[in-house]
Amino acid sequence: MPPLSLRNVALIAHVDHGKTTLVDGLLRAAGVFADHEKVIDRVMDSDDQERERGITILAKAASIQWSGTKINLVDTPGHADFGGEVERALALVDGVLLLVDAAEGPMPQTRYVLSKALERQLPAVVVINKVDRSDARAEAVVDDIYELFFDLDAEDHHIEFPIISAIARDGHSMVGIGVPTEDDTLAPILDAIIDHIPAPAGDPEAPLQALVTNLDSSDYLGRLGIGRVIEGTMRAGETVALIQGDDAPIKRKLGSLMGFVNLGRDPVETRVAGDLFIVSGFPEVGIGDTFGDASAPRALPRLQVDEPVLRMTFGVSTSPLAGTEGKFVTSRQIRDRLEKEVLGNVSIRIADTSSPEVIEVAGRGELQLAVLIEAMRREGFELQVSRPEVVVKDIEGVRHEPLERVTVDVPDEYVGAVTQVVAPRKGRIADLRPGDAGRSIVTFTAPSRGLLGLRFMLLTVTRGTALVHQHHEGWIPWVGELPSRQGGAMVADRRGSSTGFALDNLQKRGELMIGPGVEVYEGMIIGEASRPENMTVNPTKGKQLTNIRTHSTDDAIKLKPHRIMTLEIAIEWITDDELVEITPKSIRIRKQLLTESERKRAKKK
């Protein structure tokens, strides 16, 4: 295929700005779905967690034909936690489609991915989506986009981008600022991609150089390497060299060669410079490896991703209920799963600890680590994890910790509550501006340590109405001690089944995290006390039966709704001497040392 008939473009957008919906619309516009086929909404969000969370986690590709040109569309994650996926996606493309909500304007995740695109000198096509909203302010949003480019030190040629207004949900768009009519299609977006995104550079006649940016697996073909041909031509059945760092190249015939065709992967004879490939036959392949010419292999620069900023430990569950709900419960099974994750996720790092049954896992943020834990839980793993802690580093002999930029979208009446929560955590307000009708957008910077547990507190003080987004901003000198959670833990003192009678008495002393009929064990945390001190309690106590009946003793038990501890909330809530126990069926919180005597001895040391 001649280079001029090919375009590679990545889609950039903040969460909920309509990126995946736009992909669906472009696929419809290009006729990917035949008349007899059912049109699948959010077709690129194929992972269960992506559909449930409403976010993109994995970078994925699809290809369409438009006006004689093949366009490879790469859907990128918006969250900074999945920065490794972003880096890999941008290595595949020659330009970006920047999608911005006509009311909200550019937001934090837009900023993060766009900054990575500008670092790679990728040109942009700007699409203002949802221009039919009653609170749309398209012209002001365009000004905000220009300001964002200036803030990111964009060069002059970066700012000369075309602007297209769209209603992606309905499949309408137009060039310039305005509201497209029902007769308008998404053709202007596809035309702008062809006109403004450059064709891939690279010589199809040069010696082969192809970069692996992603991995997959097949029951029939084994491990698959996915990436982009940078120079030369990759041919089915030819012998190529796999270059992995300083090791000797591995020379072997390609098992199969496939390309992205519409939403699927079809066998192809060749992939020329600039196109995307999927190959099998190399079980050793890893992200960042190079496929080169067998006679003169030359490696490409390996992918560089941002360093992890948070770490936590993953270990074998040691609770009395261990092994009762999971399929994979040993340290070897957990280690094998994490090693497999590292092969396909360049932003996750693992390291040994002093215990062979505990592994340290470092990543880009709480959300990324929570997604990994949730994936393992759904696969049948039982494990226990510690509270995340920040990764520190020395810069010119001074101890530094990671800094985060956080944007909170809240109703106007809660702005004061947000600032009160942020201030003790060394947060500094950087911006305050109106958002949607009746809402405000508060932007502040704070140490990553100060954000542990912040999301839950913000949801509490805003009655669940806060939308929180954050990304890594850099490094700052260590800021000293920061406040921890306010209440102590209510810790069960024995094993048994919780009773309504016991919980009715305990709810006066704090907030419960379990209801009646729940299996508990000594050292398991069943609530948060109203005081800072930990409290040892008996949640299994039953009502004493006597022959004497009084009105007061026969009152019906009235339990308040207990706090639902999701995986993310539990990880944020715990302190350094506590763990979260995760199984396919349950999420429990426990003390590291289960018996009260062990905890007292540890305190004296």
C-alpha positions as CSV (number, residue, x, y, z in Angstrom):
1,M,0.0,0.0,0.0
2,P,1.5,3.4,-0.9
3,P,2.3,5.6,2.1
4,L,0.0,8.4,0.9
5,S,-3.1,6.2,1.2
6,L,-2.6,5.7,5.0
7,R,-3.2,7.8,8.1
8,N,-2.6,6.9,11.8
9,V,-4.5,9.0,14.3
10,A,-5.1,8.7,18.1
11,L,-8.2,10.1,19.8
12,I,-7.6,12.3,22.9
13,A,-10.4,13.3,25.2
14,H,-11.3,13.7,28.9
15,V,-13.6,11.2,30.5
16,D,-17.2,11.6,29.4
17,H,-16.5,14.0,26.5
18,G,-17.7,11.5,24.0
19,K,-14.5,9.9,22.6
20,T,-15.7,6.3,22.4
21,T,-19.1,7.5,21.1
22,L,-17.3,9.4,18.3
23,V,-15.3,6.2,17.4
24,D,-18.6,4.4,17.1
25,G,-20.0,7.2,14.9
26,L,-16.9,7.2,12.6
27,L,-17.2,3.5,12.2
28,R,-20.8,3.8,11.2
29,A,-20.0,6.7,8.8
30,A,-17.4,4.6,7.1
31,G,-19.8,1.7,6.7
32,V,-17.9,-0.7,9.0
33,F,-21.2,-2.1,10.2
34,A,-23.1,-3.8,7.4
35,D,-26.9,-3.3,7.1
36,H,-27.6,-6.7,8.6
37,E,-25.1,-6.2,11.5
38,K,-26.1,-5.0,14.9
39,V,-24.4,-1.8,15.8
40,I,-22.5,-2.1,19.0
41,D,-22.4,0.9,21.2
42,R,-18.9,1.7,22.7
43,V,-17.4,-1.0,20.6
44,M,-13.8,0.0,21.5
45,D,-14.5,-0.4,25.2
46,S,-14.4,-4.2,25.1
47,D,-13.1,-4.8,28.6
48,D,-15.6,-5.5,31.3
49,Q,-14.1,-2.9,33.7
50,E,-14.1,-0.3,30.9
51,R,-17.8,-0.7,30.3
52,E,-18.6,-0.7,34.1
53,R,-16.4,2.3,34.9
54,G,-17.2,4.2,31.8
55,I,-13.5,4.8,31.0
56,T,-10.9,3.6,28.5
57,I,-8.2,1.6,30.1
58,L,-6.5,-0.2,27.2
59,A,-5.3,1.4,24.0
60,K,-7.0,-0.3,21.1
61,A,-7.1,0.2,17.3
62,A,-9.5,-0.1,14.5
63,S,-9.2,0.8,10.8
64,I,-11.6,2.2,8.3
65,Q,-11.5,3.1,4.6
66,W,-12.4,6.7,3.6
67,S,-12.0,8.3,0.1
68,G,-9.4,5.7,-0.9
69,T,-7.4,6.1,2.3
70,K,-7.0,3.7,5.1
71,I,-7.3,5.4,8.5
72,N,-6.1,3.6,11.6
73,L,-7.9,4.9,14.7
74,V,-6.3,4.3,18.1
75,D,-8.4,4.9,21.1
76,T,-6.3,6.2,24.0
77,P,-7.0,6.1,27.8
78,G,-7.8,9.5,29.3
79,H,-6.6,8.8,32.8
80,A,-3.0,9.6,33.7
81,D,-2.9,6.4,35.7
82,F,-2.7,4.5,32.4
83,G,0.1,6.6,31.0
84,G,1.9,3.5,29.8
85,E,-1.0,2.8,27.5
86,V,-0.9,6.4,26.3
87,E,2.8,6.3,25.5
88,R,2.3,3.1,23.5
89,A,-0.7,4.5,21.6
90,L,1.1,7.7,20.6
91,A,4.1,5.6,19.3
92,L,1.7,4.2,16.7
93,V,0.3,7.4,15.2
94,D,1.3,10.5,13.2
95,G,-1.4,12.9,14.6
96,V,-4.2,13.2,17.1
97,L,-7.9,14.0,17.1
98,L,-8.5,16.2,20.2
99,L,-12.1,15.9,21.3
100,V,-13.4,18.6,23.8
101,D,-16.9,19.0,25.4
102,A,-18.5,22.2,24.2
103,A,-19.6,23.1,27.7
104,E,-16.8,21.8,30.0
105,G,-13.9,22.7,27.8
106,P,-10.4,21.1,28.1
107,M,-10.0,19.2,31.3
108,P,-7.1,17.5,33.2
109,Q,-6.9,14.3,31.3
110,T,-7.0,16.2,28.0
111,R,-4.0,18.2,29.2
112,Y,-2.0,15.1,30.2
113,V,-2.4,13.2,26.9
114,L,-2.1,16.3,24.8
115,S,1.2,17.2,26.5
116,K,2.5,13.7,25.5
117,A,1.4,14.3,21.9
118,L,3.1,17.7,21.7
119,E,6.3,16.1,23.0
120,R,6.2,13.8,20.0
121,Q,5.5,16.8,17.7
122,L,2.1,15.3,16.6
123,P,-0.3,17.7,14.8
124,A,-3.9,17.9,16.0
125,V,-7.4,18.1,14.6
126,V,-9.8,19.7,17.2
127,V,-13.4,18.5,17.5
128,I,-15.8,20.5,19.7
129,N,-18.4,17.9,20.7
130,K,-21.9,18.2,22.1
131,V,-22.4,21.6,20.6
132,D,-26.2,21.0,20.9
133,R,-26.0,21.3,24.7
134,S,-28.1,24.1,26.2
135,D,-25.1,25.3,28.1
136,A,-22.6,24.9,25.2
137,R,-20.1,27.7,24.9
138,A,-18.1,26.6,21.9
139,E,-16.3,29.9,21.1
140,A,-15.1,30.2,24.7
141,V,-14.0,26.6,24.7
142,V,-11.9,27.2,21.6
143,D,-10.2,30.1,23.4
144,D,-9.5,27.7,26.3
145,I,-8.0,25.2,23.9
146,Y,-5.6,27.8,22.5
147,E,-4.7,28.7,26.1
148,L,-4.0,25.1,26.8
149,F,-1.7,24.8,23.8
150,F,0.1,27.9,25.0
151,D,0.4,26.6,28.6
152,L,2.0,23.4,27.1
153,D,4.6,25.5,25.2
154,A,3.2,24.5,21.8
155,E,5.0,25.7,18.8
156,D,3.4,27.8,16.1
157,H,2.7,25.0,13.8
158,H,0.9,23.1,16.6
159,I,-1.6,25.9,17.0
160,E,-2.7,25.9,13.3
161,F,-5.3,23.2,13.8
162,P,-8.6,22.8,12.0
163,I,-11.8,23.2,14.2
164,I,-14.8,21.0,13.7
165,S,-18.1,21.2,15.6
166,A,-19.9,17.9,16.2
167,I,-22.8,16.1,17.8
168,A,-21.1,12.7,17.9
169,R,-24.0,10.9,19.5
170,D,-26.2,11.7,16.5
171,G,-23.5,11.5,13.8
172,H,-23.4,15.2,12.7
173,S,-20.5,17.5,12.2
174,M,-19.5,20.7,10.4
175,V,-16.3,22.7,9.7
176,G,-15.9,25.7,12.0
177,I,-17.9,26.7,15.1
178,G,-21.6,26.2,15.0
179,V,-24.4,23.6,15.3
180,P,-24.5,21.0,12.5
181,T,-27.9,20.2,10.9
182,E,-29.5,16.8,10.6
183,D,-28.3,16.6,7.0
184,D,-24.6,16.9,8.1
185,T,-22.6,13.8,8.6
186,L,-19.2,13.0,10.3
187,A,-17.5,13.2,6.9
188,P,-15.8,16.6,7.8
189,I,-13.9,14.9,10.6
190,L,-12.7,12.1,8.3
191,D,-11.8,14.6,5.6
192,A,-9.8,16.7,8.1
193,I,-7.8,13.7,9.2
194,I,-6.8,13.0,5.6
195,D,-6.1,16.7,4.9
196,H,-4.2,17.7,8.1
197,I,-2.7,14.5,9.6
198,P,0.5,13.7,7.6
199,A,1.0,10.3,5.9
200,P,3.6,8.1,7.7
201,A,7.2,8.9,6.9
202,G,9.4,5.8,6.3
203,D,10.8,4.1,3.3
204,P,9.1,0.7,2.3
205,E,12.3,-0.2,0.5
206,A,14.6,0.3,3.5
207,P,15.7,-2.6,5.8
208,L,13.0,-3.6,8.2
209,Q,12.5,-1.9,11.5
210,A,9.2,-2.4,13.4
211,L,8.5,-1.4,17.0
212,V,6.4,-3.6,19.3
213,T,4.1,-1.5,21.4
214,N,1.6,-4.0,22.7
215,L,1.1,-7.7,23.4
216,D,-1.9,-10.0,23.1
217,S,-2.4,-13.8,23.1
218,S,-4.3,-16.3,21.1
219,D,-5.4,-19.8,22.0
220,Y,-4.2,-20.9,18.6
221,L,-1.2,-18.7,17.8
222,G,0.3,-18.0,21.3
223,R,1.7,-14.7,22.2
224,L,1.1,-11.9,19.7
225,G,3.3,-8.8,19.1
226,I,1.4,-5.7,18.1
227,G,3.1,-2.5,16.8
228,R,4.0,-0.3,13.9
229,V,6.4,-0.8,11.0
230,I,8.8,2.2,11.1
231,E,11.0,1.4,8.1
232,G,10.9,-1.2,5.3
233,T,8.2,-3.9,4.7
234,M,7.2,-6.8,6.8
235,R,6.3,-9.9,4.8
236,A,4.3,-13.0,5.9
237,G,6.6,-16.1,6.2
238,E,9.9,-14.2,6.0
239,T,12.7,-14.6,8.5
240,V,13.2,-11.6,10.8
241,A,15.3,-10.8,13.8
242,L,13.8,-9.9,17.2
243,I,16.1,-7.5,19.0
244,Q,15.7,-7.4,22.8
245,G,18.2,-5.0,24.5
246,D,21.7,-6.2,24.5
247,D,20.9,-9.9,24.0
248,A,21.7,-11.6,20.7
249,P,18.9,-11.1,18.1
250,I,16.5,-14.1,17.8
251,K,16.1,-15.0,14.1
252,R,13.0,-16.9,13.1
253,K,10.2,-17.0,10.5
254,L,7.1,-15.0,11.3
255,G,4.4,-17.5,12.4
256,S,1.6,-15.3,11.0
257,L,1.1,-11.6,9.9
258,M,-2.1,-9.8,10.4
259,G,-3.4,-6.2,10.1
260,F,-6.3,-4.3,11.6
261,V,-9.2,-4.4,9.2
262,N,-12.3,-2.6,10.4
263,L,-12.9,-4.0,14.0
264,G,-11.1,-7.3,13.3
265,R,-7.7,-8.7,12.5
266,D,-7.2,-10.4,9.2
267,P,-4.2,-12.2,7.7
268,V,-2.2,-10.0,5.2
269,E,0.7,-10.6,3.0
270,T,2.7,-7.4,3.8
271,R,2.8,-4.4,6.1
272,V,4.6,-1.4,4.8
273,A,6.3,1.4,6.6
274,G,3.7,3.3,8.6
275,D,1.1,0.6,9.0
276,L,0.2,-1.4,12.1
277,F,0.9,-5.1,12.4
278,I,0.0,-8.2,14.6
279,V,2.5,-11.1,14.4
280,S,2.9,-14.5,16.0
281,G,5.8,-17.0,16.2
282,F,7.9,-15.2,18.8
283,P,6.8,-16.3,22.3
284,E,9.8,-14.2,23.7
285,V,8.5,-10.9,22.3
286,G,8.1,-8.0,24.8
287,I,7.0,-4.4,24.7
288,G,9.7,-2.1,23.3
289,D,11.3,-4.8,21.2
290,T,12.3,-4.3,17.6
291,F,11.7,-6.6,14.6
292,G,14.6,-6.0,12.2
293,D,16.1,-7.2,9.0
294,A,17.6,-10.7,9.6
295,S,20.8,-9.8,7.7
296,A,21.4,-6.5,9.4
297,P,19.3,-6.0,12.5
298,R,19.2,-2.5,14.0
299,A,17.2,-1.7,17.2
300,L,14.9,1.2,17.5
301,P,14.9,3.4,20.7
302,R,12.8,1.6,23.4
303,L,9.6,3.2,24.7
304,Q,10.1,5.5,27.6
305,V,7.3,5.9,30.1
306,D,6.9,8.0,33.2
307,E,8.2,6.5,36.4
308,P,5.8,4.9,39.0
309,V,4.7,7.2,41.8
310,L,2.9,4.8,44.1
311,R,3.7,1.3,45.4
312,M,1.9,-1.3,47.5
313,T,2.5,-4.9,48.4
314,F,0.5,-7.9,47.1
315,G,0.7,-11.0,49.3
316,V,-0.9,-14.4,50.0
317,S,-4.0,-14.1,52.1
318,T,-3.3,-15.2,55.7
319,S,-6.8,-14.6,57.1
320,P,-8.7,-17.5,58.8
321,L,-11.0,-17.5,55.8
322,A,-8.2,-17.8,53.3
323,G,-8.7,-20.3,50.5
324,T,-12.5,-20.6,50.9
325,E,-13.6,-18.4,48.0
326,G,-10.7,-18.2,45.5
327,K,-9.2,-20.5,42.8
328,F,-5.6,-19.1,42.8
329,V,-4.3,-18.7,46.4
330,T,-0.5,-19.4,46.4
331,S,2.4,-17.0,46.2
332,R,3.6,-18.7,43.0
333,Q,0.3,-18.1,41.2
334,I,0.2,-14.5,42.3
335,R,3.8,-13.9,41.2
336,D,3.2,-15.6,37.8
337,R,0.1,-13.3,37.3
338,L,2.1,-10.2,38.2
339,E,5.0,-11.2,35.9
340,K,2.5,-11.7,33.1
341,E,1.1,-8.2,33.8
342,V,4.6,-6.6,33.7
343,L,5.2,-8.1,30.2
344,G,2.1,-6.3,28.8
345,N,2.1,-3.2,30.9
346,V,5.3,-1.1,30.8
347,S,4.2,1.3,33.6
348,I,3.9,-1.5,36.2
349,R,7.0,-2.6,38.1
350,I,7.4,-5.5,40.6
351,A,10.1,-6.2,43.1
352,D,10.9,-8.7,45.8
353,T,10.4,-8.0,49.5
354,S,11.9,-9.6,52.7
355,S,9.1,-12.2,52.5
356,P,8.9,-14.6,49.6
357,E,5.1,-14.5,49.9
358,V,4.8,-10.7,49.5
359,I,5.6,-8.8,46.3
360,E,6.0,-5.1,45.9
361,V,4.0,-3.6,43.0
362,A,4.6,0.0,41.8
363,G,2.4,1.9,39.4
364,R,1.2,5.3,38.2
365,G,-1.7,5.8,40.6
366,E,-4.4,4.3,42.8
367,L,-6.8,3.7,39.9
368,Q,-4.3,1.8,37.9
369,L,-3.4,-0.5,40.8
370,A,-7.1,-0.9,41.7
371,V,-7.9,-2.0,38.1
372,L,-5.1,-4.6,38.3
373,I,-6.4,-5.9,41.6
374,E,-10.0,-6.0,40.3
375,A,-8.9,-7.9,37.2
376,M,-7.1,-10.5,39.4
377,R,-10.1,-10.8,41.7
378,R,-12.4,-11.5,38.7
379,E,-9.9,-14.1,37.5
380,G,-10.3,-16.0,40.7
381,F,-7.3,-14.8,42.8
382,E,-7.3,-14.4,46.6
383,L,-4.7,-12.0,47.9
384,Q,-4.2,-9.2,50.5
385,V,-2.8,-5.8,49.7
386,S,-1.3,-3.0,51.7
387,R,-2.0,0.7,51.7
388,P,-0.3,2.5,48.8
389,E,2.7,4.6,49.7
390,V,4.5,7.2,47.5
391,V,7.8,6.5,45.7
392,V,10.4,9.1,46.8
393,K,13.6,10.1,45.1
394,D,16.6,12.3,45.9
395,I,17.1,15.3,43.6
396,E,20.4,17.1,44.3
397,G,20.6,15.5,47.7
398,V,17.1,16.6,48.8
399,R,14.3,14.1,49.4
400,H,11.4,14.7,47.0
401,E,7.9,13.3,46.7
402,P,5.4,13.3,43.8
403,L,3.1,16.2,43.2
404,E,-0.4,15.8,41.7
405,R,-2.7,18.3,40.0
406,V,-6.3,17.6,40.9
407,T,-9.5,18.9,39.4
408,V,-12.8,18.6,41.4
409,D,-16.1,19.3,39.7
410,V,-18.7,20.0,42.4
411,P,-22.0,21.8,43.0
412,D,-21.4,25.5,43.9
413,E,-22.5,25.0,47.5
414,Y,-19.7,22.5,48.2
415,V,-16.8,24.6,47.0
416,G,-16.0,25.7,50.6
417,A,-16.2,22.1,51.9
418,V,-13.7,21.0,49.2
419,T,-11.2,23.7,50.1
420,Q,-11.5,22.8,53.8
421,V,-10.7,19.2,53.1
422,V,-7.8,20.1,50.8
423,A,-6.0,22.7,53.0
424,P,-4.8,20.3,55.8
425,R,-3.3,18.0,53.1
426,K,-1.0,20.8,51.8
427,G,-3.2,21.4,48.8
428,R,-2.9,24.8,47.0
429,I,-5.8,26.1,45.0
430,A,-4.6,26.9,41.4
431,D,-7.8,27.7,39.7
432,L,-11.6,28.1,40.4
433,R,-14.0,28.6,37.5
434,P,-17.6,27.9,36.6
435,G,-18.5,24.5,35.2
436,D,-21.9,23.1,34.1
437,A,-24.9,25.1,35.4
438,G,-24.8,25.2,39.1
439,R,-21.4,23.6,39.4
440,S,-17.8,24.8,39.9
441,I,-14.4,23.4,38.9
442,V,-11.7,23.6,41.6
443,T,-8.1,22.9,40.5
444,F,-5.4,22.4,43.1
445,T,-2.0,20.8,43.5
446,A,-1.1,18.6,46.4
447,P,1.5,15.9,47.4
448,S,0.4,12.4,46.3
449,R,0.5,11.4,49.9
450,G,-2.1,13.9,50.8
451,L,-4.4,12.5,48.2
452,L,-4.6,9.0,49.7
453,G,-8.1,8.8,51.1
454,L,-9.0,12.2,49.7
455,R,-11.4,10.8,47.1
456,F,-13.6,9.2,49.7
457,M,-13.6,12.3,51.9
458,L,-14.6,14.5,49.0
459,L,-17.4,12.2,48.1
460,T,-18.5,12.2,51.8
461,V,-18.5,16.0,52.2
462,T,-20.2,16.6,48.8
463,R,-22.8,13.8,49.3
464,G,-21.4,11.8,46.4
465,T,-21.7,14.7,43.9
466,A,-17.9,15.4,43.4
467,L,-16.1,14.3,40.2
468,V,-12.4,14.0,40.9
469,H,-9.6,13.7,38.3
470,Q,-5.9,13.9,38.9
471,H,-2.5,13.5,37.1
472,H,1.2,13.6,38.0
473,E,2.5,17.2,38.0
474,G,6.1,16.7,39.0
475,W,8.2,16.4,42.2
476,I,8.4,18.7,45.3
477,P,10.6,18.6,48.4
478,W,9.1,16.4,51.2
479,V,6.4,18.4,52.9
480,G,6.5,16.7,56.3
481,E,3.7,15.0,58.2
482,L,0.2,14.9,56.8
483,P,-3.1,14.1,58.6
484,S,-4.4,10.6,58.4
485,R,-8.0,9.4,58.8
486,Q,-9.9,10.7,61.8
487,G,-11.5,7.6,63.3
488,G,-9.9,4.5,64.6
489,A,-10.8,0.9,63.6
490,M,-13.5,-1.2,65.2
491,V,-11.7,-4.6,65.3
492,A,-13.5,-7.9,65.9
493,D,-12.2,-9.9,68.8
494,R,-13.4,-13.4,67.7
495,R,-14.6,-15.5,64.9
496,G,-18.3,-16.0,64.2
497,S,-21.3,-14.5,62.4
498,S,-22.3,-10.9,63.1
499,T,-25.7,-10.4,64.7
500,G,-28.1,-7.5,64.5
501,F,-28.2,-7.3,68.3
502,A,-24.4,-6.7,68.6
503,L,-24.3,-4.3,65.6
504,D,-27.2,-2.3,67.0
505,N,-25.1,-1.5,70.1
506,L,-21.9,-0.9,68.1
507,Q,-23.4,1.6,65.7
508,K,-23.6,4.1,68.5
509,R,-19.8,4.0,68.8
510,G,-19.0,4.6,65.1
511,E,-19.9,3.8,61.5
512,L,-20.3,0.1,60.6
513,M,-18.9,-1.5,57.4
514,I,-20.8,-4.8,57.6
515,G,-24.4,-5.9,58.2
516,P,-25.8,-8.9,60.2
517,G,-25.1,-12.4,59.1
518,V,-21.5,-11.7,57.9
519,E,-18.7,-14.1,58.8
520,V,-16.1,-12.3,60.8
521,Y,-12.8,-13.3,62.4
522,E,-10.4,-12.0,65.1
523,G,-8.5,-9.0,63.7
524,M,-11.1,-8.2,61.0
525,I,-12.2,-4.5,60.9
526,I,-16.0,-4.1,60.9
527,G,-16.3,-0.3,61.2
528,E,-14.7,3.1,61.8
529,A,-14.9,4.3,65.4
530,S,-16.0,7.8,66.3
531,R,-12.7,8.3,68.3
532,P,-9.1,8.2,66.9
533,E,-8.3,5.1,69.0
534,N,-8.8,1.6,67.8
535,M,-11.6,-0.3,69.5
536,T,-11.8,-4.1,70.1
537,V,-15.4,-5.2,69.8
538,N,-17.6,-8.3,69.7
539,P,-19.9,-8.2,66.6
540,T,-21.2,-11.7,67.2
541,K,-22.9,-11.2,70.6
542,G,-26.4,-12.5,70.8
543,K,-29.4,-11.3,72.8
544,Q,-29.7,-12.8,76.3
545,L,-33.0,-14.8,76.6
546,T,-34.9,-14.4,79.9
547,N,-38.4,-14.9,81.2
548,I,-38.7,-11.2,81.9
549,R,-40.2,-9.1,79.1
550,T,-40.1,-5.3,79.2
551,H,-41.0,-2.7,76.6
552,S,-37.4,-1.4,76.3
553,T,-35.8,-4.8,75.8
554,D,-38.3,-5.9,73.2
555,D,-37.8,-2.8,71.0
556,A,-37.1,-3.8,67.4
557,I,-33.4,-3.5,66.3
558,K,-33.0,-0.6,63.9
559,L,-29.7,-0.7,62.0
560,K,-28.5,2.2,59.9
561,P,-27.3,1.4,56.4
562,H,-23.7,0.4,56.7
563,R,-20.9,1.9,54.7
564,I,-20.2,0.0,51.4
565,M,-16.4,-0.5,51.1
566,T,-15.5,-0.8,47.4
567,L,-12.0,-1.8,46.5
568,E,-10.8,1.7,45.8
569,I,-12.3,3.1,49.0
570,A,-10.9,0.3,51.1
571,I,-7.4,0.8,49.7
572,E,-7.6,4.5,50.5
573,W,-9.1,4.1,53.9
574,I,-6.6,1.7,55.6
575,T,-3.6,2.8,57.5
576,D,0.0,1.3,57.5
577,D,-0.8,-1.5,60.0
578,E,-3.9,-2.7,58.0
579,L,-4.5,-4.8,54.9
580,V,-7.3,-5.3,52.4
581,E,-8.2,-8.9,51.8
582,I,-9.6,-9.5,48.3
583,T,-11.4,-12.6,47.0
584,P,-13.7,-13.2,44.1
585,K,-16.7,-12.8,46.4
586,S,-15.6,-10.5,49.2
587,I,-13.6,-7.4,50.1
588,R,-12.6,-7.4,53.8
589,I,-10.4,-5.1,55.8
590,R,-8.1,-6.5,58.6
591,K,-5.2,-5.7,60.9
592,Q,-1.8,-7.0,59.8
593,L,-1.5,-8.6,63.2
594,L,-4.8,-10.4,63.9
595,T,-4.7,-10.9,67.7
596,E,-4.8,-8.0,70.2
597,S,-1.8,-9.5,72.1
598,E,0.3,-9.4,69.0
599,R,-0.6,-5.8,68.3
600,K,0.2,-4.8,71.9
601,R,3.6,-6.5,71.7
602,A,4.4,-4.7,68.4
603,K,3.5,-1.4,69.9
604,K,6.0,-1.8,72.8
605,K,8.9,-2.5,70.4
